[in-house]
């Protein structure tokens, strides 16, 4: 009987848990080979655009704070596991002697309030099989187990009473350290008392769904020699958490322009200056902790997005990367938590729809790149006509890959410093040049069917730069340009 294990690696998991999961899966594989079991282990990770670094540092969205939605759990866990399960179903059902597939999970009742609600909604049972809403078979064998039941079984495995792939000594060591007790059962019960969302036991080192990460802080304090390397990660997490309501770190020019041609001026995602700081802080934490957070592909994705949305001059991300790699480390500062205040909404600026007026095959403000078209004529560059008549180079890829990992490494290592020297300046006439350069080098590709969207974004971006609505803009400057103001909100912001 074939067995398949699926596991999602969020990319920002507590590094001790990442290593623990890896080592335990190695033990599973060894045990299966020893006993003649057909075992496959599939590990997945979030898409590049959904990853923590690209979402938060790239400026797509703010982290999942306590009073916001936990979209991260969907992007990093649910979506990844669903993708892995779909692939596993397809593969297993191609096997002739497979009658049906049963998905088994280790979910338990009474782990958290939200989880209990989901368990009841799904109609899970501990005995036998049950079906989900799609009619697929499920098994939840430890659904009604208590914490004591779990640790009793682990204790039996550790003592050799129960046959298992592992003696779980590493598991017990990590749980004991995180709970601040030499007794692993007592330690686990301490951490399990926090049943708020994302708050029980271990989570992502970058998680700010709770104000404090007790498990990581206690783990570090329990053995600084072993766990002290995580201090830079904890400091970065605390900085992000404590600045949730620091509105000076937000972008006030929102990304959406409504049907009447107005841009709302109010606190939105992180400001360009904050994004630049976060990249420097994160790269520094990566250097000092030894934990991989931002690889070449992620760096290029962040840098390209900054350029595409005119947040910072071309190749600002690469400039920050080289500064840190050259030894100019920038650690996240220790700051007091800002008190909760209403989200500021200043007013609206009228901009109309001017960037949409230049359309058709002769328009050069969007994805058109005449330099590439001229030099690439002999290479047979394909052009695409969009539904609105705009002509663009066809940079779409069927597989939807946005950044080529090997291409990203080559670009950064061989061309990065040159690009920074040539283009990374505040007075650059086209801040979108970085994005277009990545496209031209083949380092970046547009996902299938997204050319029109990219073309529209670049038109708005270049129009914003021409009208001084790009980059870091002060609240005072934007307020002076508003045609309507929210006076009550302005009073709150001033206070």
Secondary structure as UniProt FT lines:
FT   STRAND          3..9
FT   HELIX           15..34
FT   TURN            35..36
FT   STRAND          39..45
FT   TURN            48..50
FT   HELIX           53..57
FT   TURN            58..59
FT   TURN            66..67
FT   HELIX           71..73
FT   HELIX           74..78
FT   HELIX           79..92
FT   TURN            93..94
FT   TURN            96..97
FT   STRAND          102..104
FT   TURN            109..110
FT   HELIX           113..122
FT   STRAND          129..131
FT   TURN            133..134
FT   STRAND          137..139
FT   TURN            141..144
FT   HELIX           147..159
FT   HELIX           169..179
FT   HELIX           184..192
FT   TURN            197..199
FT   TURN            205..206
FT   HELIX           214..222
FT   HELIX           224..227
FT   HELIX           228..230
FT   HELIX           231..242
FT   TURN            243..245
FT   HELIX           247..249
FT   STRAND          253..257
FT   TURN            259..260
FT   STRAND          262..266
FT   HELIX           272..289
FT   HELIX           296..308
FT   TURN            309..310
FT   TURN            314..315
FT   HELIX           316..325
FT   TURN            326..327
FT   STRAND          345..350
FT   TURN            352..353
FT   HELIX           354..356
FT   TURN            361..362
FT   HELIX           370..375
FT   HELIX           377..379
FT   STRAND          383..385
FT   TURN            387..388
FT   STRAND          391..393
FT   STRAND          396..397
FT   TURN            398..399
FT   HELIX           405..410
FT   HELIX           411..415
FT   HELIX           416..423
FT   TURN            426..427
FT   TURN            431..432
FT   HELIX           433..440
FT   TURN            441..442
FT   STRAND          446..447
FT   TURN            448..449
FT   HELIX           451..466
FT   TURN            467..468
FT   HELIX           475..481
FT   STRAND          484..485
FT   HELIX           487..494
//
